[in-house]
Amino acid sequence: MLSCPTITAVRRGRTQIRERAGWWRDEAEARVHLFTAAGMRDALKGFDFNQALDVLQAEGALVAPGAGGERAMPQRIGKRPTRVYQIFPEKLLIVRASQ
């Protein structure tokens, strides 16, 4: 789901990309994926969108909604504020010692 080839790093410079799914950035503890609304809908294709967001949030992979109930949070990408869904993929890893 998160290995979409149209996700690119947030960095300075101008690269024009069409049909962007989002960006990613490295933080001290992990990589965070920043999905556009269209990119998130594409990644969750085949699932009920709101239910899938609920599951991602329950697992800690999606930031909780803001005061207005919006799950897409504004982030400055380049010089423009852009609403993105912040996904923490490491929260989705399942380690089973018994298998």
ChimeraX commands (.cxc) that place a marker at each C-alpha (Angstrom):
marker #1 position 0.00,0.00,0.00 radius 0.5
marker #1 position 2.70,2.52,0.92 radius 0.5
marker #1 position 5.17,1.68,-1.81 radius 0.5
marker #1 position 3.42,3.82,-4.39 radius 0.5
marker #1 position 5.94,5.03,-6.99 radius 0.5
marker #1 position 4.37,8.49,-7.06 radius 0.5
marker #1 position 5.31,9.21,-3.44 radius 0.5
marker #1 position 8.42,11.38,-3.35 radius 0.5
marker #1 position 10.57,12.87,-0.65 radius 0.5
marker #1 position 9.76,16.30,0.74 radius 0.5
marker #1 position 12.80,18.38,-0.09 radius 0.5
marker #1 position 13.75,21.65,-1.65 radius 0.5
marker #1 position 13.79,21.89,-5.38 radius 0.5
marker #1 position 11.31,21.77,-8.18 radius 0.5
marker #1 position 10.34,18.47,-9.65 radius 0.5
marker #1 position 7.05,18.38,-11.48 radius 0.5
marker #1 position 5.13,15.17,-10.92 radius 0.5
marker #1 position 1.67,14.42,-12.22 radius 0.5
marker #1 position -0.87,12.28,-10.38 radius 0.5
marker #1 position 1.02,12.54,-7.12 radius 0.5
marker #1 position -0.09,10.20,-4.31 radius 0.5
marker #1 position 1.91,12.08,-1.71 radius 0.5
marker #1 position 5.31,12.62,-0.16 radius 0.5
marker #1 position 7.38,11.15,2.62 radius 0.5
marker #1 position 9.73,12.60,5.17 radius 0.5
marker #1 position 12.16,11.03,7.57 radius 0.5
marker #1 position 11.74,11.92,11.21 radius 0.5
marker #1 position 14.09,10.95,14.03 radius 0.5
marker #1 position 12.20,7.77,14.85 radius 0.5
marker #1 position 10.66,6.73,11.51 radius 0.5
marker #1 position 9.54,7.62,8.01 radius 0.5
marker #1 position 6.15,9.35,7.71 radius 0.5
marker #1 position 4.10,9.06,4.53 radius 0.5
marker #1 position 2.03,12.12,3.59 radius 0.5
marker #1 position -0.85,11.10,1.33 radius 0.5
marker #1 position -2.97,13.52,-0.66 radius 0.5
marker #1 position -6.73,12.86,-0.51 radius 0.5
marker #1 position -6.63,11.29,-3.97 radius 0.5
marker #1 position -3.56,9.24,-3.07 radius 0.5
marker #1 position -5.20,7.95,0.10 radius 0.5
marker #1 position -8.37,7.03,-1.77 radius 0.5
marker #1 position -6.29,5.19,-4.36 radius 0.5
marker #1 position -4.30,3.34,-1.67 radius 0.5
marker #1 position -7.52,2.27,0.06 radius 0.5
marker #1 position -9.34,1.32,-3.13 radius 0.5
marker #1 position -11.56,-1.70,-2.49 radius 0.5
marker #1 position -12.11,-0.79,1.17 radius 0.5
marker #1 position -14.73,1.44,2.75 radius 0.5
marker #1 position -12.75,4.69,2.96 radius 0.5
marker #1 position -13.93,5.95,6.37 radius 0.5
marker #1 position -13.81,2.50,7.93 radius 0.5
marker #1 position -10.25,2.02,6.67 radius 0.5
marker #1 position -9.27,5.39,8.16 radius 0.5
marker #1 position -10.84,4.28,11.46 radius 0.5
marker #1 position -8.71,1.12,11.43 radius 0.5
marker #1 position -5.54,3.05,10.60 radius 0.5
marker #1 position -6.28,5.48,13.42 radius 0.5
marker #1 position -7.06,2.68,15.91 radius 0.5
marker #1 position -3.69,1.07,15.09 radius 0.5
marker #1 position -1.88,4.38,15.61 radius 0.5
marker #1 position -0.85,4.59,11.96 radius 0.5
marker #1 position -3.00,7.67,11.27 radius 0.5
marker #1 position -2.93,10.85,13.31 radius 0.5
marker #1 position -6.16,11.47,15.26 radius 0.5
marker #1 position -8.53,14.07,13.78 radius 0.5
marker #1 position -8.03,17.72,14.63 radius 0.5
marker #1 position -10.53,19.90,16.47 radius 0.5
marker #1 position -12.75,20.13,13.38 radius 0.5
marker #1 position -12.81,16.36,12.92 radius 0.5
marker #1 position -10.61,16.47,9.81 radius 0.5
marker #1 position -8.09,13.64,9.48 radius 0.5
marker #1 position -6.11,15.31,6.70 radius 0.5
marker #1 position -3.79,17.78,8.39 radius 0.5
marker #1 position -2.19,20.84,6.81 radius 0.5
marker #1 position 1.53,20.47,6.13 radius 0.5
marker #1 position 3.84,22.88,4.40 radius 0.5
marker #1 position 5.08,21.16,1.25 radius 0.5
marker #1 position 7.55,23.43,-0.44 radius 0.5
marker #1 position 6.06,26.85,0.17 radius 0.5
marker #1 position 2.39,25.82,0.07 radius 0.5
marker #1 position 0.18,24.45,2.82 radius 0.5
marker #1 position -1.26,21.13,1.67 radius 0.5
marker #1 position -3.76,18.89,3.46 radius 0.5
marker #1 position -2.32,15.39,3.82 radius 0.5
marker #1 position -3.01,12.17,5.70 radius 0.5
marker #1 position 0.03,11.37,7.85 radius 0.5
marker #1 position 0.67,7.63,7.89 radius 0.5
marker #1 position 3.19,5.94,10.18 radius 0.5
marker #1 position 3.76,2.57,8.45 radius 0.5
marker #1 position 5.83,1.06,11.28 radius 0.5
marker #1 position 2.63,1.00,13.37 radius 0.5
marker #1 position 1.22,-1.52,10.89 radius 0.5
marker #1 position 4.00,-4.08,11.28 radius 0.5
marker #1 position 2.96,-7.23,13.09 radius 0.5
marker #1 position 5.61,-9.33,14.77 radius 0.5
marker #1 position 4.51,-12.82,15.84 radius 0.5
marker #1 position 7.09,-14.62,17.92 radius 0.5
marker #1 position 5.11,-17.87,17.94 radius 0.5
marker #1 position 5.21,-18.34,14.15 radius 0.5
marker link #1:1,2 radius 0.2
marker link #1:2,3 radius 0.2
marker link #1:3,4 radius 0.2
marker link #1:4,5 radius 0.2
marker link #1:5,6 radius 0.2
marker link #1:6,7 radius 0.2
marker link #1:7,8 radius 0.2
marker link #1:8,9 radius 0.2
marker link #1:9,10 radius 0.2
marker link #1:10,11 radius 0.2
marker link #1:11,12 radius 0.2
marker link #1:12,13 radius 0.2
marker link #1:13,14 radius 0.2
marker link #1:14,15 radius 0.2
marker link #1:15,16 radius 0.2
marker link #1:16,17 radius 0.2
marker link #1:17,18 radius 0.2
marker link #1:18,19 radius 0.2
marker link #1:19,20 radius 0.2
marker link #1:20,21 radius 0.2
marker link #1:21,22 radius 0.2
marker link #1:22,23 radius 0.2
marker link #1:23,24 radius 0.2
marker link #1:24,25 radius 0.2
marker link #1:25,26 radius 0.2
marker link #1:26,27 radius 0.2
marker link #1:27,28 radius 0.2
marker link #1:28,29 radius 0.2
marker link #1:29,30 radius 0.2
marker link #1:30,31 radius 0.2
marker link #1:31,32 radius 0.2
marker link #1:32,33 radius 0.2
marker link #1:33,34 radius 0.2
marker link #1:34,35 radius 0.2
marker link #1:35,36 radius 0.2
marker link #1:36,37 radius 0.2
marker link #1:37,38 radius 0.2
marker link #1:38,39 radius 0.2
marker link #1:39,40 radius 0.2
marker link #1:40,41 radius 0.2
marker link #1:41,42 radius 0.2
marker link #1:42,43 radius 0.2
marker link #1:43,44 radius 0.2
marker link #1:44,45 radius 0.2
marker link #1:45,46 radius 0.2
marker link #1:46,47 radius 0.2
marker link #1:47,48 radius 0.2
marker link #1:48,49 radius 0.2
marker link #1:49,50 radius 0.2
marker link #1:50,51 radius 0.2
marker link #1:51,52 radius 0.2
marker link #1:52,53 radius 0.2
marker link #1:53,54 radius 0.2
marker link #1:54,55 radius 0.2
marker link #1:55,56 radius 0.2
marker link #1:56,57 radius 0.2
marker link #1:57,58 radius 0.2
marker link #1:58,59 radius 0.2
marker link #1:59,60 radius 0.2
marker link #1:60,61 radius 0.2
marker link #1:61,62 radius 0.2
marker link #1:62,63 radius 0.2
marker link #1:63,64 radius 0.2
marker link #1:64,65 radius 0.2
marker link #1:65,66 radius 0.2
marker link #1:66,67 radius 0.2
marker link #1:67,68 radius 0.2
marker link #1:68,69 radius 0.2
marker link #1:69,70 radius 0.2
marker link #1:70,71 radius 0.2
marker link #1:71,72 radius 0.2
marker link #1:72,73 radius 0.2
marker link #1:73,74 radius 0.2
marker link #1:74,75 radius 0.2
marker link #1:75,76 radius 0.2
marker link #1:76,77 radius 0.2
marker link #1:77,78 radius 0.2
marker link #1:78,79 radius 0.2
marker link #1:79,80 radius 0.2
marker link #1:80,81 radius 0.2
marker link #1:81,82 radius 0.2
marker link #1:82,83 radius 0.2
marker link #1:83,84 radius 0.2
marker link #1:84,85 radius 0.2
marker link #1:85,86 radius 0.2
marker link #1:86,87 radius 0.2
marker link #1:87,88 radius 0.2
marker link #1:88,89 radius 0.2
marker link #1:89,90 radius 0.2
marker link #1:90,91 radius 0.2
marker link #1:91,92 radius 0.2
marker link #1:92,93 radius 0.2
marker link #1:93,94 radius 0.2
marker link #1:94,95 radius 0.2
marker link #1:95,96 radius 0.2
marker link #1:96,97 radius 0.2
marker link #1:97,98 radius 0.2
marker link #1:98,99 radius 0.2
view
